[in-house]
């Protein structure tokens, strides 16, 4: 009897242990995801095959914002006024939907039943990341042609090259967003093809510039940028420049677990800027969750974190960043860059892995303290000393085959030549 009692207690303790670690929300999420996937593969994909395609060309950005490469590609395509081109922007953000609709830009809101049916009829999508696949969109667009322009040239591992993805078995990888097949992938140089093409499954590769960088070579793009820009701050920065001030932009990359902004003593930084006839414009990543209050500072400003930073970069005399690929784009301006990876070991050890040696691809001083950061800014903008011009030039050639304002044009010509467009 005691033997059976011991076994019963063992079973009860085992069950208790399992229940203790059981997360009902996570379990429900996995069950729901499995149901959606079953429905997607068994119902939506067959519909996508059967339903005839219309001439829709749909641009889908990473987070539903009208920005980055797709914004500038849209500006170019809208200006062509091609009869067969039915150009649409897709978003899951009501505010973006309403804004674009007010500007008479054709936009679809997702999810809605009307949009789902339209996606089944879409001939071509152009995307700048892998996030577009969410909320069943992958299934609705399964038989649409797909073009991937990505959201930048960078140092970090992406797509199928990410360590977490490479560690999975082949069966699990089949169902990941990173494993999506693209008819055309665009990368910015032969070097980027060598380093990053393995991040994608694709049919063709195009070496091209980034549409968003066309703004550096085309002043008219700055003037016509009436969407998703922090116009008040842009006007203020331009006024400061007209009065002889230099503009410093600080654009740190996103940290998954960082909700503060305590790596800069802002009052000291404000005083430093004022003493040297500078203004500092801070632009946080859209996913950065922290509140900044600069109301007490005369020389430090915050650029709206959800707005397009590229018009600001055209006015910027010096860029501060860390691991963000924005500095590679900024190379095209031929202006100085200072690197401030204040949490290097923590960031690289816990959050991301770099494809390249950081010290080899940072054509500017790397600072780990505010004192050093201020000294380097002073050296560039006040003393006029620049020892990194040749390094920036070498890296510019390495990362960008084309250094002009024709990236959108080349991309669209390639899409048409490969018969991917209507």
Buried (B, 14 or more C-beta within 10 A) or exposed (E): EEEEEEEEEEEEEEEEEEEEEEEEEEEEEEEEEEEBBEEBEEEBBEBBEEBEBEBBBBBBBBBBBBBBBBBBBBBBBBEEEBEEBBBBBBBBBEEBBEBBEEEEBBBBBBEEEEBBEBBBBBBBBBBBBBBBBEEBBBBBBBBBBBBBBBBBBBBBBBBBBBEEBEEBEEEEBEEBBBBBEBBBBBBBBEBBBEBBBEBBBBEBBBBBBBBBBBBBBBEEBBEEBEBBBBEEBBEBBBEBBEEEBBBBBBBBBBBEEBEEBEEBEBEEBBBBBBEBBBBBBBBBBBEBEEEBEBEEBEBBBBBBBBBBBBBBBBBBBBBBBBBBBBBBBBBBBEBBBBBBBBBBEEBBEEBBEBBEEBEEBBBBBBBEEBEBBBBBBBBBBEEEEBEBEEBBEEBBEBBBBBBBBBBBBBBBBBBEEBEBBB
